[in-house]
Amino acid sequence: MTKQDTKQQVKKNLARWRQWHRILGSIVGLQLFIWLITGLYFNLVPSEYLKGTSYLTRVKAPLTDVVDIKPFDSAKLLTRFPNTEKIELVMLANQAFVLLTHQQMRYSHQCQQQSLIKLGSSDKTDVNIELAKAIAMQSYSGAGEIIAATKMLAAHWEWGKECNDLWRVDFNDKLNTRVYIQANSGLVIGHKNRYTSISDWVFRLHFMDYLNRGSFNNIFSWSFAALALLLVVTGIHAIYQNWRLGRYKKHHSNT
């Protein structure tokens, strides 16, 4: 192969690598542009709109304010529920309950194995529709009224990372507030409204959470990292091919 043939082959290889480099650059550049736009959105929009906390209140009634608290026999409960790791006395809608955790999870949104028992009873209690409404009303500071209460199965699209069944309680205020409550523990996990419907999509775009799992540690982030690495590799290879073609040699002018 002559020197001219080698040079032509290098040019062909360079053209192919440049083509791949442009494709990868377009993909990576698009995601960088999405990060720029969504980052501006996060900085310009008030946090209460992003998080749905406009009408959220976290008031907790002290146990001493409840007059009908009765002592409970924890040993008796442990005999009935031997696989219990944690016992808590909790207040739900100004009512005292014992919350038994059978398997302690690191985060509350993970699949919790829990039993709720009304104080003074030894039987499990479900968070029914009336209790869910009362809990939602206590966490709500707006002027609206409850118009619906719906029980949702785990991993619902509205709260993708939640592994537990939920109650959703809807209010007829100007924000269309929705309160979400864990069906096994009565815990209010948060509020959403018409603004969070937009914010949720912005979060998905920003963290590449297109499967709505509530985490940036996903297949799309891994793929983007791999594509960004390939972009660097193809760029370095293109520089090397240009060097082989002598395109970085200094040109000295006669003086």
Secondary structure, 3 states (H helix, E strand, C coil): CCHHHHHHHHHHHHHHHHHHHHHHHHHHHHHHHHHHHHHHHHHHCCHHHHHCCCCECCCCCCHHHCCCCCCCCHHHHHHHCCCCCEEEEEEECCEEEEEEEEECCCCCCCCCEEEEEECCCCCECCCCHHHHHHHHHHCECCCCCEEEEEEECCCCHHHCCCCCCEEEEEECCCCCCEEEEECCCCCEEEEECHHHHHHHHHHHHHCCCCCCCCCCCCHHHHHHHHHHHHHHHHHHHHHHHHHHCCCCCCCCCCC
